[in-house]
Amino acid sequence: WVNPGEDLDGDGVVMDPDDQNGIDDDGNGYVDDLIGYDMDQRDNDPDDDNSHGSHCAGTVAGDGTSGTQAGVAPDAAIMVLRVGLSFSDEPDVWEAMQYAAENGADAISMSLGWPHGQNPDRATWRANCENTIDLGTAMVIAAGNEGQGAEPDNIRTPGDVPRIISVAATDCSDNIASFSSRGPVTWQDVDPYFDHPYPPGLTKPDVAGPGVSTVSHNLCSGYSTKSGTSMATPHVAGAVALMISGNPALGHDEVKQVLMDTSIDLGSPGMDNTFGMGRVDAFAAVDAVFGLSLEEIEVLDDDPSLANGDGGIDTGELVQLRLTLKNNWADRAATDIE
């Protein structure tokens, strides 16, 4: 992503020296925030020096330029927002959330969380997540790597916020990862909410994504393999990017419901505290929201000079395909179809 308010020459070049003039050109309070901002170091260079952020970004949008296509949505633009790594850095993340929403981010991929033992400010987290969603930005957040056994406190904050999309981790065989945090969660003691009393509490996570031995970017030097709900979360965020690309009118709550409705049910039937509604199926989710769906393909091979008329596509034949498309949008026509 390149900030159009700071892209003075309009060429879309990342970290273009021609655009870095030491002035807050778009008046948003951040000087030369051309590709995002570093909320921790307070500068316009949100470069990753840890590898975690690079790995997650690659899972969202890596395009295979260096040999391995890591990304679910390789045409997505990444708005880079760097935050601190200590448990005292909650305000960093809240500021980054507000920045993302006010600058038009479609979704936030948040592979971080505060264990309840670190006494996160859960009320502020919940309020800020709600505000971010209401500004038009979907929130996809890791459930955490605490496994099970301390219910209802396994899932980290803000992965425990009711409205956000909380993500568990699966392996390549669709088994739950041993480290993936299990629900339920409760807000019974959090002022001013006092809801979802335990037991039974609120079922979380909401969905699951691949998060074991995930290959993605290793800073600017090849690839690395990592595991965690941190790795599952950008898989789901990439699916969200594809959904919004197919139907830009989608809001967070619609995105969440479609992801859940189209997920591959794993574990106990229906919603459960291990997989949520199941492992996300990106193709099914996009198909459910995209304006056009493919209803039928009919092979036309009845020209005796070109084909044999058996209704199939045989070696050397020239056939026509008749496609039947359905417009799933209720409020607009499908146009410019190729």
C-alpha positions in Angstrom: 0.0 0.0 0.0 1.2 3.5 -0.8 -0.6 6.4 1.0 -2.1 8.6 -1.8 -1.9 11.6 0.5 1.9 11.3 0.8 2.6 10.1 -2.7 3.4 13.5 -4.0 4.4 12.5 -7.6 1.6 9.9 -7.8 3.8 7.1 -9.0 3.0 4.5 -6.3 6.6 3.8 -5.5 7.3 2.3 -2.1 9.5 4.5 0.1 10.2 6.9 -2.7 12.7 9.5 -1.7 10.9 12.0 -3.9 7.9 11.8 -1.6 9.7 12.1 1.8 9.9 15.8 2.4 9.6 15.9 6.2 6.0 17.3 5.9 2.7 15.8 7.0 1.3 16.3 3.6 -2.1 14.6 4.2 -2.5 16.2 7.7 -3.2 13.0 9.5 -0.6 13.6 12.2 2.1 11.3 10.7 5.1 12.8 8.8 5.9 11.0 5.5 3.8 7.9 6.3 4.1 6.7 2.8 3.5 3.0 3.4 2.3 3.0 7.0 4.0 3.9 10.3 6.1 2.5 13.1 4.1 3.2 16.3 6.9 1.9 18.5 9.9 3.9 17.2 7.7 6.9 16.1 9.0 7.0 12.5 7.8 6.4 9.0 9.9 3.2 8.4 7.9 0.3 9.8 10.6 -2.2 8.7 10.5 -5.6 10.4 13.6 -6.5 12.5 12.0 -9.6 14.1 10.8 -11.7 11.1 7.4 -12.4 12.6 5.6 -9.5 10.7 7.3 -10.3 7.5 6.3 -14.0 7.7 2.7 -13.0 8.4 2.6 -10.4 5.6 3.9 -13.0 3.2 1.1 -15.4 4.1 -1.4 -12.7 3.2 0.1 -11.5 0.0 3.4 -13.3 -1.0 3.4 -13.7 -4.8 6.1 -16.2 -5.3 8.6 -13.8 -6.9 11.5 -15.5 -5.0 10.4 -19.0 -5.8 7.6 -20.0 -3.5 4.1 -18.6 -3.6 3.3 -18.1 0.1 0.3 -15.7 -0.1 -3.4 -16.4 -0.2 -4.2 -13.1 -1.9 -1.0 -12.2 -3.9 -2.6 -9.0 -5.4 -3.5 -7.6 -2.0 -1.8 -4.4 -0.8 -0.2 -4.4 2.7 -0.5 -1.3 4.9 2.6 -1.9 7.2 2.0 -0.9 10.8 4.8 -1.8 13.3 4.1 -2.0 17.0 6.2 -2.8 20.1 6.8 -6.3 21.3 6.4 -5.9 25.1 3.1 -6.4 27.0 3.1 -2.7 27.9 2.6 -1.8 24.2 -1.2 -2.0 24.1 -1.5 1.7 23.1 0.8 1.0 20.1 -1.7 -1.5 18.8 -4.7 0.7 19.5 -3.1 3.5 17.6 -2.3 1.2 14.7 -5.9 0.0 14.6 -7.2 3.6 14.4 -4.6 4.4 11.7 -5.6 1.4 9.6 -9.3 2.2 9.9 -9.0 5.9 9.2 -6.8 5.2 6.2 -9.3 2.8 4.6 -7.8 -0.6 5.4 -10.3 -3.3 4.4 -9.0 -5.7 7.1 -6.5 -6.0 9.9 -4.4 -9.2 10.3 -3.4 -9.2 13.9 -1.1 -12.0 14.9 -0.6 -11.0 18.5 -2.4 -11.1 21.9 -2.2 -10.6 25.6 -2.5 -13.6 27.9 -5.0 -12.8 30.7 -2.2 -13.3 33.2 -0.6 -10.1 31.8 -3.8 -8.2 32.9 -4.6 -6.6 29.5 -7.1 -3.7 29.5 -9.9 -5.9 28.2 -12.6 -3.2 28.3 -10.5 -0.9 26.1 -9.6 -3.7 23.8 -13.2 -4.5 23.2 -14.3 -0.9 22.7 -11.5 -0.2 20.3 -12.2 -3.4 18.3 -15.8 -2.4 18.0 -14.9 1.1 16.9 -12.4 -0.2 14.3 -15.1 -2.5 12.9 -17.7 0.2 12.9 -15.2 2.4 10.9 -15.3 -0.3 8.1 -12.3 -2.4 8.8 -12.6 -6.2 9.4 -10.6 -7.6 12.3 -8.9 -11.0 12.0 -7.0 -11.9 15.2 -5.1 -14.9 16.5 -6.6 -17.0 19.3 -3.2 -17.6 21.0 -0.9 -20.5 21.6 -1.9 -21.4 25.2 -3.6 -24.7 24.2 -6.2 -26.0 26.7 -6.6 -26.5 30.4 -7.1 -23.0 31.8 -10.6 -22.3 30.5 -12.0 -19.7 30.2 -8.6 -18.0 30.0 -6.8 -19.8 27.2 -7.7 -17.4 24.4 -5.7 -14.2 24.5 -7.0 -10.7 24.3 -8.1 -9.3 21.8 -8.8 -12.7 20.3 -11.4 -13.1 22.9 -13.4 -10.1 21.9 -16.9 -11.4 20.9 -17.3 -9.6 17.6 -13.9 -10.1 16.0 -12.9 -13.1 13.9 -10.8 -15.3 16.2 -8.5 -17.8 14.5 -7.3 -21.3 15.7 -4.5 -23.2 14.0 -4.7 -26.6 12.1 -2.0 -28.8 10.6 -1.9 -30.1 7.0 -4.2 -33.0 7.9 -6.9 -30.6 9.4 -6.0 -31.7 12.9 -6.0 -29.0 15.6 -2.5 -27.8 16.5 -1.7 -28.8 20.1 -0.7 -25.3 21.0 -3.9 -23.7 19.5 -5.9 -21.9 22.3 -9.3 -23.3 23.1 -12.4 -21.6 24.4 -14.8 -20.7 25.8 -14.2 -17.1 27.0 -16.1 -15.0 29.4 -16.6 -11.3 30.0 -18.6 -11.7 33.2 -16.2 -9.7 35.3 -15.3 -7.0 32.8 -16.9 -3.6 33.4 -19.1 -2.3 31.6 -19.9 -5.5 29.7 -20.5 -8.2 32.3 -21.7 -10.7 29.7 -21.1 -14.2 28.5 -21.0 -15.8 32.0 -19.0 -18.9 32.5 -20.1 -21.6 32.3 -20.9 -22.0 29.5 -19.2 -18.8 28.3 -18.9 -17.6 24.7 -17.7 -20.2 22.2 -14.4 -19.2 20.7 -12.4 -19.3 18.4 -14.7 -18.6 15.4 -12.8 -20.4 12.6 -9.4 -22.1 12.0 -6.7 -21.8 9.4 -3.4 -23.6 8.5 -0.8 -22.7 11.1 1.7 -25.6 11.4 5.0 -25.6 9.5 3.9 -22.6 7.4 6.4 -21.5 4.8 6.6 -17.7 4.2 8.9 -14.7 3.9 12.1 -14.6 6.0 12.6 -10.8 6.1 14.3 -10.0 2.8 16.3 -13.3 2.7 14.4 -16.3 1.3 11.8 -18.2 3.3 11.4 -19.6 6.8 9.0 -22.0 8.4 7.0 -21.0 11.5 4.1 -22.4 13.5 1.4 -20.7 15.6 -2.0 -19.2 15.5 0.0 -16.2 14.2 0.5 -18.2 11.0 -3.1 -19.3 10.8 -4.5 -15.7 11.1 -3.0 -14.3 7.9 -4.3 -17.3 6.0 -7.8 -16.2 7.1 -7.0 -12.5 6.5 -5.9 -13.4 2.9 -9.3 -15.1 2.4 -11.0 -12.0 3.7 -9.0 -9.9 1.2 -10.2 -12.2 -1.6 -13.8 -11.9 -0.4 -13.7 -8.1 -0.3 -12.1 -8.0 -3.7 -15.0 -10.0 -5.0 -17.6 -7.9 -3.2 -16.3 -4.6 -1.9 -19.6 -3.8 -0.2 -19.0 -6.5 2.4 -18.8 -5.4 6.1 -17.0 -7.2 8.9 -20.1 -9.0 10.3 -21.1 -10.3 6.8 -17.5 -11.5 6.2 -17.4 -13.3 9.6 -20.7 -15.0 9.0 -19.8 -16.2 5.5 -16.4 -17.5 6.7 -18.2 -19.5 9.4 -21.0 -20.7 7.1 -18.6 -21.9 4.4 -15.9 -23.4 6.7 -15.2 -27.2 6.6 -16.6 -28.5 9.8 -14.0 -30.3 12.0 -14.2 -31.7 15.4 -17.6 -31.8 17.1 -20.4 -31.0 14.7 -21.2 -27.3 14.4 -19.5 -24.6 16.5 -17.1 -25.8 19.1 -14.4 -24.4 21.3 -11.5 -26.0 19.4 -12.1 -25.3 15.7 -14.9 -22.8 15.9 -17.0 -23.5 12.8 -14.1 -25.3 11.1 -11.2 -24.6 8.8 -11.8 -21.8 6.4 -12.4 -22.7 2.8 -11.2 -19.6 0.8 -12.8 -20.7 -2.5 -16.2 -21.4 -0.9 -16.1 -18.1 1.0 -15.3 -16.1 -2.1 -17.8 -18.0 -4.2 -20.5 -17.2 -1.6 -20.0 -13.4 -1.8 -18.9 -12.9 -5.4 -21.4 -11.3 -7.7 -21.3 -14.2 -10.3 -21.3 -17.9 -9.7 -20.9 -20.6 -12.3 -24.0 -22.6 -12.5 -23.4 -24.9 -15.5 -20.9 -25.7 -18.3 -22.3 -27.4 -21.4 -20.0 -28.8 -24.1 -21.2 -28.1 -27.7 -19.4 -30.4 -30.1 -22.1 -30.9 -32.7 -20.2 -29.5 -35.6 -19.3 -32.7 -37.6 -16.4 -30.9 -39.3 -14.8 -30.1 -35.9 -16.1 -32.6 -33.4 -17.8 -36.0 -33.0 -20.9 -35.0 -31.2 -20.4 -37.2 -28.1 -20.8 -34.3 -25.6 -17.2 -34.6 -24.5 -13.9 -32.8 -25.2 -11.7 -35.2 -27.1 -8.1 -34.9 -28.3 -7.9 -32.7 -31.4 -11.5 -31.5 -31.3 -12.6 -27.9 -31.5 -15.6 -27.4 -29.2 -17.7 -24.5 -27.8 -18.6 -24.2 -24.1 -21.8 -22.6 -23.1 -21.5 -21.1 -19.6 -24.5 -20.3 -17.4 -23.7 -17.6 -14.8 -25.9 -16.5 -12.0 -25.9 -12.9 -10.6 -25.9 -13.2 -6.8 -26.1 -9.5 -6.2 -29.5 -8.3 -5.2 -28.9 -4.6 -5.7 -26.9 -4.3 -8.9 -26.3 -5.7 -12.4 -23.3 -7.7 -13.4 -21.5 -5.8 -16.2 -18.3 -5.9 -18.3 -18.2 -9.7 -18.2 -15.4 -11.4 -20.1 
